[in-house]
């Protein structure tokens, strides 16, 4: 099997960007100093995204008020991907729970169907209720409530057992200059060959890659050499961190969507300007690391 699974490759490059909306519902991101995005700012961000040709929104039930905010603002111009929360412990009926969660999302978002529905915790598909859950996700597709089903992962190692449990259409995974596991593991190419759509996130590592050298929190001091080389290289190449970071996933044909989150309309304007400029991807492979304490933000509280 092969071929191009990125649904809209033939139209503008801007379509490769997807707008992440966790900031609409939570105070999220290490570089976010403004807190949760206001309703007015969120409306302006959506307006700019639509005008630029960005047509997919990424959200989740676990993103605080994000779904409610999107529904209140109106998102008829966009495709939407959301995520089911982790299965509650000792759940008796996974099928009923999943359907209740889905319909709750549809109601909050003010839509009749979703482009994508992902499991926020992929291992739920391989646990005791996994078989029932997988059958339920398939049923959602048959009913037309969801176009694509899949998983959000944190490590490519999660994918093998998931693919044994369910025929997935969509995978969302972290991918950035520091964390290249999806590509280096071979999974990015395999997913493409199996016609599974790939959306990547964490392109700026929660904003860490965009911080000035003196702005990087001291808890990341153990990687001082990496930050020094990064900023020295940016200066030598006369390249902005935003451009260097975004160009990596945008340059990969196997990546269908690059999910980017912003705190303000001003940030989105900058992103759009960079995305519209098709530059040759430079070699930043020296930034790659397998250190899970850095590449997995879930570990940062232990630093």
Secondary structure, 3 states (H helix, E strand, C coil): CCCCCCCCCCCCHHHHEEEECHHHHCCCCCCCCCCCCCHHHHHHHHHHHHHHCCCEEECCCCCCCHHHHHHHHCCCCCEEEEEECCCCCCCCCHHHHHHHHHHHHHHHHCCCCEEEEEECCHHHHHCCCHHHHHHHHHHHHHCCCEEEEEEECCCHHHHHHHHHHCCCCEEEEECCCCCCHHHHCCHHHHHHHCCCEEEEECCCCCCHHHCCHHHCCHHHHHHHHHHHHHHHHHHHHCCCHHHHHHHHHHCCCCCCEEEEECCCHHHHHHHHHHHHCCCCCCCCHHHCCCCHHHHCHHHHHHC
